[in-house]
């Protein structure tokens, strides 16, 4: 079972990004962290259908989480738009 401290670190990393996503009517939510250290996220609002979501994920979300929380091995967005 993944501890709450690890989830809090991920939330702090996401908090750095949220203002930028919210500017464009979007958002992101941490759904779960699996036992094999995969962070499962969900895009919210405009991010669910934005054509730039893949780029935002790769250059922003994924990079920030992996840098801020080295214990995380992989980051997945369950509702990534297909581009």
SULQUIMO-V905520 format. One record per residue. N is the residue number from 0. PHI is phi in whole degrees, -180 to 180 (none if undefined). Layout:
n->(N:N)
phi->(PHI:PHI)
This chain:
n->(0:1:2:3:4:5:6:7:8:9:10:11:12:13:14:15:16:17:18:19:20:21:22:23:24:25:26:27:28:29:30:31:32:33:34:35:36:37:38:39:40:41:42:43:44:45:46:47:48:49:50:51:52:53:54:55:56:57:58:59:60:61:62:63:64:65:66:67:68:69:70:71:72:73:74:75:76:77:78:79:80:81:82)
phi->(none:-82:-81:-66:-61:-64:-62:-64:-64:-65:-60:-64:-64:-66:-62:-67:-93:-54:-58:-70:-68:-67:-56:-102:83:-115:-177:-150:-134:-82:-93:-167:-126:-77:-63:-93:65:-106:-85:-104:-120:-135:-75:-122:58:-62:-64:-67:-126:-74:-70:-96:-59:-63:-65:-59:-63:-66:-90:-121:-64:-60:-61:-65:-66:-64:-74:-79:-132:-59:-67:-75:-95:-155:-125:-129:-108:-71:-125:-66:-62:-85:-106)
